[in-house]
Amino acid sequence: MDLRICGSADLRICGSAEVGEGDEQGPTVAGRAVRAGHAEGGGLVVYAGGDAPEQAQMYTAGFAETYPDLDIEVTVDLSKFHNARIDAQHIRGDNRVDVVHVQTVNDFPYWKEQGLLQPFRPEGLDQVDPDFVDPDGAYYALFVFAFSNVVDTNVIPEERAPREAADYLRPDLKDRIVLTYPHDDDAVLFQFERIIAGHGYGWLEKLLAQNPMWVRGTATPLAVIGSGERAATFTSFYCLNPPEGDPMRFILPKEDFFQAWYQTGAILKDAPHPAAARLYMNYRLSLQAQRASAQWPARRDVRIPGWKPIDQYPNTDPRGFRDFMLDRARVERLRGIMEDFIGPVQGDNPTGVDRGWH
C-alpha cells in the first residue's frame, strides 16, 4: 500500500490537522542525540512499505528539513518484499537497514521474538492507542492508512460517486472501474474478505462482469483515473483534505466496510545508525509530522478537520486486519480463491525495485 503524492510534489499540504492549544509544535529531541546522529556518519536507511517510488518524499521531506545535516535514504517497495530482505540480511549477518515501517504487521511480533528489534519509546508514544504499541517499545503504530473510494470529480460528480459495494455494479460504471489485485496486497485482500462477508460471492461475480481493470499497487488506480482511462476505484487512498483545485476525492462508504490499519514501525537491533534512527522515530511521532499526515495520524491528540478519528468509524477494523495478518493460513487460502476468480497477477512491480536488490 501506501501513498502517491496527493495533488502536489509536497504531500505535507494534505495534512492540516489540529492540535490542542499549548501542545508541542515539533520534535523536541535533546541536542546530544542530534550530535550523536551526526557522529555516526553515513546516511540513515529506511525501508518503507509502499507501491510508488515518489512516496519516499513523504518520509524524507519533513525530516530532512528538521535535520538538514543528516542524510536519509528511503527505499519504498512492497511490504511483502521488504520483510523478506530484512529476514535474509539477518541470516547473512549483513543488516544495512536502520528503520522499517511496513503494512505486514504480522512481521513485528516475529522480529521481536527473533531478537531483530531495538526497543525505543519515542516522544509522543503515550498518545498512541496502547493496543498498537508493543509493551516493551519494540514496535508501534506511526500513522494510519486507509483504502476506499476515489474518483475524479471532473468525471464523476461527488454526489454521483460510488460509495457502497453495490454502487460498483451500476450499469454506468461498466468498463470504468480500476482495482488492485486483492491477491497481490494483503490489505486489499482483507477489504475484499469483509465486503464479500456482507454481500456474498455473488457480488464479486457481478463485479467481474463490470470488466474492471486489474492493476498492481494501490497507487496505480490513481494514475489510471488521472489519465481518464478509468473513472473510479475502491482499492486506493488519497488525501483526506486535498489542496484547493484538486478534483480527486477520497470518499468513505456510509454502510459498507473500508480498509484502514496502523502502519507499524521499528528500529532494527543491528541498525548501523541507531542515534539517527531514534531521531527519525521521534520525528515520525512528533506533532509536526503527525499534523502533516496525508490521512489519519497515529496520535490521538491530533485531529483532521472534517473527519472523525479512525477508531470512531464503525465500518473499519484495524484490529481485525491485524488478526487477519497473523493468520497466514487464512490469508493464503483467500489469496488462492481470489486468483481463481480473477486470474493470476500480471504486471511488473509498481515500485520498479528489482527483487534481487539489497
Secondary structure as GFF3:
##gff-version 3
##sequence-region A 1 358
A	DSSP	three_ten_helix	11	14	.	.	.	ID=ss1
A	DSSP	beta_strand	18	19	.	.	.	ID=ss2
A	DSSP	alpha_helix	31	40	.	.	.	ID=ss3
A	DSSP	beta_strand	43	49	.	.	.	ID=ss4
A	DSSP	three_ten_helix	53	56	.	.	.	ID=ss5
A	DSSP	alpha_helix	57	66	.	.	.	ID=ss6
A	DSSP	beta_strand	71	77	.	.	.	ID=ss7
A	DSSP	alpha_helix	79	92	.	.	.	ID=ss8
A	DSSP	beta_strand	99	102	.	.	.	ID=ss9
A	DSSP	alpha_helix	107	113	.	.	.	ID=ss10
A	DSSP	three_ten_helix	125	127	.	.	.	ID=ss11
A	DSSP	three_ten_helix	130	132	.	.	.	ID=ss12
A	DSSP	beta_strand	140	152	.	.	.	ID=ss13
A	DSSP	three_ten_helix	158	160	.	.	.	ID=ss14
A	DSSP	three_ten_helix	165	169	.	.	.	ID=ss15
A	DSSP	three_ten_helix	171	173	.	.	.	ID=ss16
A	DSSP	beta_strand	178	180	.	.	.	ID=ss17
A	DSSP	three_ten_helix	182	184	.	.	.	ID=ss18
A	DSSP	alpha_helix	186	199	.	.	.	ID=ss19
A	DSSP	alpha_helix	201	208	.	.	.	ID=ss20
A	DSSP	beta_strand	213	215	.	.	.	ID=ss21
A	DSSP	alpha_helix	220	227	.	.	.	ID=ss22
A	DSSP	beta_strand	232	236	.	.	.	ID=ss23
A	DSSP	beta_strand	248	251	.	.	.	ID=ss24
A	DSSP	beta_strand	259	267	.	.	.	ID=ss25
A	DSSP	alpha_helix	274	284	.	.	.	ID=ss26
A	DSSP	alpha_helix	287	291	.	.	.	ID=ss27
A	DSSP	beta_strand	296	297	.	.	.	ID=ss28
A	DSSP	beta_strand	302	303	.	.	.	ID=ss29
A	DSSP	three_ten_helix	310	312	.	.	.	ID=ss30
A	DSSP	alpha_helix	318	326	.	.	.	ID=ss31
A	DSSP	alpha_helix	328	342	.	.	.	ID=ss32
###
